[in-house]
Every structure is written in C-alpha cells, then in structure tokens.
Amino acid sequence: MENTNKISRKDQILHALARMLEAAPGERITTAALAKEVGVSEAALYRHFPSKARMFEGLIKFIEDTLFQRISRILKEEASAEVRCHKILTLLLTFSDKNPGMTRLLTGDALAGETERLRERIAQFFSRLEAQLKQVLREAQIKPAVSAAALANLLLACCEGRLVQFVRSEFNDSPLEHWDLQWEFLSSQLLTPFTATATASSA
C-alpha cells in the first residue's frame, strides 16, 4: 500500500495507458476504457491531462528521458565507437522488449487517428537518436567505407525494423532475438573498416 500511495494519479494514468497498449495490440485506446482501467471517471482523467494526446506525450517523454539518460552514461563510460553504437542500439531493443506497449508508440502503431503532433514527436525522437549515432561515428575521426550519416541511418533502420516486427507479431517475436548474431555481422561488415583504417593511420 505504501508504494501505491507514493505513485501520483498522473503516473497511475500513464502506467494504465502503457498496460492497455500492451494488452490490446492493434486496438485504439479510448479515454472511456482508460478511465475504467484506472478506476476513475473520464472527467478525473482530464483533471490531470487536458487531452489524450498529452497522455501519450507523457509516455513519449518517459521514453526519451529514460533512453537518453542511459545513452549519456554509455558515452561517458565507453570510448570505442563500435562499443558505443552496440550499447546504444541494444539499449533501444532491450527497452522495447521490456515495454511492448511503448514500442507501439515508437513504431507509430498506437498513433493511428491521433494528432499529427504525436507522430512528429516520435520522428524527432528517432532523428535525435540517429544524430547521436552519427556523432559517435564522426568523433572516431576515421573514415569508414560509407559516410557516418549513411552508416548511422542503416544501423538505426535495422533496429527500427526489429521494433516493427515485434509489434507485428503481437509481441511474440522479441526484438532481441538473433540480435547478437546480427550485430556481429553488422559490426564485421560495416564497422571493421573503422578499425582497419584507424590501425593503418596510427601505424
């Protein structure tokens, strides 16, 4: 009871929304159903959030804060571009695996019929993530076989595809399935030229 009491009503609403996104893949969430899940009236929902869009924005902000805080730690703890990229992408896939409902937001599956502002917010999230990968590759100060921008885009696209497959399978196919093997291949084919060029440059 103590833990329950410490959770604000706002957080209860967001937790309930995340649960519903996971429990009903493919379905559109209504405020009436959400109010029933929380155990309050629709009017009570709107006392905490002026619209359903703001509720979705609350979950998106949680995703952003959680992932980018951890990415900051990765950048502080790791120096290798290959390790940084691996950990950042694995973080995204692990978060998705543990939060299926929020993955529906990341893929846009839960945003059909919702305000365009929410889709733009998700697009901004992925643009920011791609920019971070690009910066990691550029800071390596070596020339890969392809540009840092093209490589960052390709690496992120691979992970986004895993998220889409996860949602399409109704959360049966984990985004982490085969990831270690896939990363080994991606790293050897795409990031090994980084190492080779760096070694040659330092020789």
N, C-alpha and C positions, 0 to 999 in steps of 0.2 A: 504493500500500500504506500509505503514511504516513497518508493521510486515512482509510482504512478502519480502521486501528488506533486512531485517535482517537475513533471512534464507539463508544460504550458498547454492551454487549449489549442493555440496555434500549431504547436508541434503535434498534438494529437490528431489534428485535422490532416496535416501533411503525412503523418505516418499511415493514417487510414487511407489516404489517396494512393500512396505508394503500394499498400497491400492490395487495393482494388485493381490497380493497374496490373499487378502480378496475377491476381486470382482470375481475372477475366480478360485474357489476351484477345485482342481484336475488337473488344467492346468499347463503346464510348461511355465515359463516366458522366453521370448526371449529378447535379447538386442534391437532388432528392435522395438518390441512392447513397451519396456520400454522407449526407446528414444522418441517414438511418444507420450507416456503418459507425459513425462517431457516437450516435445516441443523443443527438441534439436536433433542433429544428433548423430548417433552411435559413430562417432569419438569424439564428445564432451563428451559423457559418459566416454570414455576411457582416456580422459584427466584428469578425476577426480578419476577413478578407473581403474587399469590395467587389470582387468578381472571381469566377472560376479561373480566369487567366492568371490572376495574382497567386492563386494556389499553385498552379503549375510553375509559375515563376519562382515560387518559394522552393520547390523541388529542384528546379534548374540551378538556382543559387547554391543549394546544398551540394549538388554535383560539382559545380565549379569550385567552390571553396574547398571541398574535400580533395579533389584531384590536384588542383594547382598548389595547395599547401604541401602535399606529398611530393609533387614534382620539384618544388623548391628544395626539399630535403635531398632528393636524389641528386640534384645539380651540385649541392654543397658536398655531398658525400662521395660522389664518383667523378673521376677525371676523364675516363675513356669515353669517347663519342659512341662507340659500339655498346658499351655497358649502359650508358645513359639512355640511348634510344630503346634498348631492350627493356630496361626497367620502366620507362615511361609507358611503352606500349603494353607491357604486361600488367601494369597498374590499371590501365583502361579496361583491359579484358577481365581482370580479376574483379574490379568494381562491378562490371556488367554481370558477371557470373553470380555475384553475391546480391545484386539488386536488379532482378529481372524486370520489375515494374518500371524502374527508372530507365532501363535500357529501351523501353518503348518510347520514352521521351527522346532519348538520344537518336533513335532511328526515325523519329517523326511519326511512328505508327499511332501513337496516342493523340496526335495533334490534328488529325483529320477533322475539318469542320471548326477548328478553334481559330483564334485570332492570328493573323499573319505575324504579329509581333513575337509570338512564341517560336515560330519557325525561324525567324530571323535571329532570335536569341540562341537557338541551337546551332545555327550556321556560324554565328560569332564564336561559340564555344570551340567548334572544330577548327575554325580559322586560327584561333589563338593557340590551340594545341599544335597545329601544323607549323605555325610560326616558331613555336618553341623547338620543335624538332629541327627545323631549318637552321635555327640559331646554333643549336648543338653541333650540327654538321659543319656549319661555316666556321665556328670557333675552333674546329680541329685544325684549321689553317693548312689543309692539304687538299689536293684536287682529286675528287672521285671520278669514276668513269662517266657519271652523269652529274648534272648540277645539283647542288644541295637542295634547291627548291623542288626539282623533279623527284629526287630521291625521298625527301620528306613527304611529298604528296603520295608517292607509291606506298611507302611504309604505312602511312595512316589509312590509305584506301584498303589495304589488306585487313587491317583491324576493323574498319567500319564494315567491311563485308562479313566478318565474323559476327558482329553485332546483329546485322540484318538476318543472318542465318539463324541465330539464336532466337530472335523474335519469331521468325517464320516457322520454326519448329515448335512454337509454343513452349519455349524454354526447355526442350528436351535435349537439344544438342549444345553442350556447353561451349562457349566461345574460347575456352582454354584447351579444348580437345585438339590434339595434334600440334598445339602451338609451339612446344619445344622443338619438335622436328621442323616445323615450318620456319621458325626463327633461325635455326641452324642453317637451313638452305638460304634464306634471305641474307643472312649475315655473310655466308661464304661467297655468295654470288654478287652481292651489292656493296658490302662493307669491307671485304677483304682488300679491294683496290685501295681503300683508305690506308690500311696498314702497310700494304706494299709500297705505296707512294711515300708514306711517311718514313719508312725504313730506308728507302732509296735516297730520300732527301737528307737524312741525317748521316748517311754513310760518308 
